[in-house]
Amino acid sequence: MFEFDQYLGFIAFITILLIGFWVMLFLTAIIPYWIGGAVKEMLEEKKEKKRLEREKI
């Protein structure tokens, strides 16, 4: 049977594994979505700026 120290080691291992999983999920799903939205917004701002300059002339 497991001793108490082994049980704590197993709990620590599972905790670290789950934290790693959620960090990996965050980095592979949310951050590219965030970067893509920022790039899209930047391109729309440039397009709007060019449109305003054309109307001004």
Z-matrix of the N, CA and C atoms (Angstrom, degrees):
N
C 1 1.457
C 2 1.526 1 109.74
N 3 1.321 2 116.28 1 158.13
C 4 1.456 3 120.92 2 -178.96
C 5 1.523 4 111.08 3 -74.75
N 6 1.333 5 114.28 4 145.26
C 7 1.461 6 119.51 5 171.73
C 8 1.523 7 108.26 6 -91.24
N 9 1.305 8 116.14 7 167.57
C 10 1.465 9 121.16 8 -175.45
C 11 1.529 10 111.47 9 -61.15
N 12 1.354 11 117.92 10 -38.70
C 13 1.469 12 120.86 11 179.73
C 14 1.531 13 111.21 12 -63.28
N 15 1.315 14 116.49 13 -39.86
C 16 1.462 15 119.84 14 178.29
C 17 1.529 16 110.56 15 -66.44
N 18 1.306 17 116.17 16 -37.73
C 19 1.466 18 120.44 17 178.49
C 20 1.532 19 110.50 18 -62.91
N 21 1.345 20 117.36 19 -43.93
C 22 1.465 21 120.60 20 177.65
C 23 1.520 22 111.27 21 -64.49
N 24 1.325 23 117.21 22 -38.23
C 25 1.458 24 120.66 23 177.24
C 26 1.522 25 111.51 24 -62.96
N 27 1.337 26 116.11 25 -41.22
C 28 1.464 27 120.58 26 178.69
C 29 1.528 28 110.61 27 -64.68
N 30 1.323 29 117.14 28 -43.83
C 31 1.472 30 120.98 29 178.19
C 32 1.530 31 110.49 30 -62.32
N 33 1.333 32 117.82 31 -42.04
C 34 1.465 33 121.09 32 178.28
C 35 1.528 34 110.30 33 -62.90
N 36 1.330 35 117.00 34 -42.55
C 37 1.463 36 121.28 35 179.40
C 38 1.523 37 111.20 36 -62.17
N 39 1.314 38 117.46 37 -46.80
C 40 1.465 39 121.64 38 179.56
C 41 1.531 40 110.47 39 -62.77
N 42 1.335 41 117.28 40 -41.11
C 43 1.466 42 121.17 41 179.65
C 44 1.523 43 110.72 42 -62.72
N 45 1.321 44 117.76 43 -46.39
C 46 1.463 45 121.88 44 179.67
C 47 1.525 46 110.13 45 -64.37
N 48 1.330 47 116.94 46 -40.40
C 49 1.459 48 121.33 47 178.79
C 50 1.527 49 110.98 48 -62.05
N 51 1.330 50 117.66 49 -44.50
C 52 1.462 51 121.16 50 -179.56
C 53 1.525 52 111.81 51 -68.47
N 54 1.327 53 117.29 52 -38.82
C 55 1.464 54 119.90 53 176.77
C 56 1.523 55 109.72 54 -62.55
N 57 1.329 56 116.63 55 -43.43
C 58 1.463 57 120.36 56 177.83
C 59 1.517 58 112.09 57 -61.43
N 60 1.318 59 116.54 58 -40.34
C 61 1.459 60 120.26 59 179.08
C 62 1.520 61 111.17 60 -62.12
N 63 1.320 62 117.78 61 -47.39
C 64 1.464 63 120.08 62 -177.66
C 65 1.519 64 112.15 63 -69.22
N 66 1.340 65 117.80 64 -33.80
C 67 1.468 66 120.02 65 175.86
C 68 1.524 67 109.57 66 -66.53
N 69 1.344 68 117.37 67 -42.09
C 70 1.458 69 120.55 68 178.06
C 71 1.534 70 110.31 69 -62.38
N 72 1.315 71 117.24 70 -42.92
C 73 1.464 72 120.95 71 178.40
C 74 1.523 73 110.41 72 -61.16
N 75 1.312 74 117.47 73 -43.08
C 76 1.455 75 121.85 74 178.81
C 77 1.523 76 110.90 75 -61.48
N 78 1.341 77 116.42 76 -46.95
C 79 1.459 78 120.23 77 -176.15
C 80 1.519 79 112.56 78 -68.56
N 81 1.324 80 117.94 79 -31.91
C 82 1.459 81 119.74 80 -176.53
C 83 1.524 82 113.10 81 -90.63
N 84 1.316 83 118.95 82 -14.84
C 85 1.460 84 120.49 83 -175.88
C 86 1.522 85 112.28 84 -114.94
N 87 1.282 86 118.07 85 -50.86
C 88 1.463 87 121.22 86 -170.44
C 89 1.523 88 112.24 87 -82.40
N 90 1.319 89 117.84 88 -42.39
C 91 1.462 90 120.09 89 -176.25
C 92 1.532 91 112.19 90 -65.67
N 93 1.349 92 121.11 91 -44.82
C 94 1.477 93 118.01 92 175.78
C 95 1.527 94 112.47 93 -60.98
N 96 1.326 95 117.95 94 -36.54
C 97 1.462 96 121.67 95 177.25
C 98 1.533 97 110.11 96 -62.21
N 99 1.325 98 116.40 97 -42.22
C 100 1.455 99 122.57 98 179.91
C 101 1.531 100 110.37 99 -64.84
N 102 1.331 101 116.91 100 -46.28
C 103 1.460 102 121.20 101 -179.98
C 104 1.528 103 110.43 102 -64.80
N 105 1.331 104 117.10 103 -42.06
C 106 1.464 105 120.68 104 178.50
C 107 1.515 106 111.85 105 -60.69
N 108 1.326 107 117.48 106 -42.09
C 109 1.459 108 120.94 107 177.83
C 110 1.516 109 112.34 108 -64.71
N 111 1.339 110 116.62 109 -38.09
C 112 1.462 111 119.94 110 178.95
C 113 1.521 112 110.96 111 -66.87
N 114 1.332 113 117.16 112 -40.33
C 115 1.463 114 120.74 113 178.59
C 116 1.527 115 110.35 114 -66.06
N 117 1.329 116 116.85 115 -43.16
C 118 1.466 117 120.59 116 178.84
C 119 1.526 118 110.75 117 -60.41
N 120 1.321 119 116.40 118 -43.75
C 121 1.464 120 120.41 119 179.57
C 122 1.529 121 111.00 120 -64.46
N 123 1.329 122 117.57 121 -39.74
C 124 1.458 123 121.40 122 179.25
C 125 1.527 124 110.70 123 -63.82
N 126 1.345 125 116.76 124 -42.35
C 127 1.465 126 119.81 125 178.91
C 128 1.524 127 111.34 126 -65.64
N 129 1.325 128 117.60 127 -39.02
C 130 1.465 129 120.69 128 177.63
C 131 1.523 130 111.43 129 -64.26
N 132 1.333 131 117.03 130 -37.94
C 133 1.467 132 119.95 131 178.15
C 134 1.523 133 111.04 132 -65.97
N 135 1.329 134 116.84 133 -41.00
C 136 1.468 135 119.34 134 178.05
C 137 1.523 136 110.74 135 -64.75
N 138 1.330 137 116.85 136 -41.06
C 139 1.457 138 121.21 137 178.66
C 140 1.526 139 110.70 138 -62.05
N 141 1.329 140 116.88 139 -43.29
C 142 1.464 141 121.58 140 178.75
C 143 1.534 142 111.14 141 -64.92
N 144 1.325 143 116.50 142 -39.13
C 145 1.464 144 120.69 143 178.81
C 146 1.529 145 110.57 144 -63.88
N 147 1.352 146 117.25 145 -43.25
C 148 1.460 147 120.43 146 177.65
C 149 1.519 148 111.01 147 -64.12
N 150 1.336 149 117.48 148 -38.78
C 151 1.449 150 120.92 149 179.68
C 152 1.537 151 110.63 150 -64.08
N 153 1.315 152 116.45 151 -42.14
C 154 1.470 153 120.03 152 179.32
C 155 1.523 154 110.62 153 -66.17
N 156 1.337 155 118.05 154 -37.04
C 157 1.461 156 120.01 155 179.00
C 158 1.523 157 110.18 156 -67.18
N 159 1.345 158 117.69 157 -37.06
C 160 1.464 159 120.60 158 178.80
C 161 1.536 160 111.08 159 -67.55
N 162 1.316 161 117.20 160 -37.70
C 163 1.468 162 120.21 161 179.25
C 164 1.530 163 111.17 162 -70.44
N 165 1.312 164 115.74 163 -30.23
C 166 1.455 165 121.68 164 -177.67
C 167 1.533 166 111.29 165 -70.41
N 168 1.306 167 117.58 166 -33.77
C 169 1.469 168 122.36 167 -175.57
C 170 1.499 169 112.65 168 -74.16
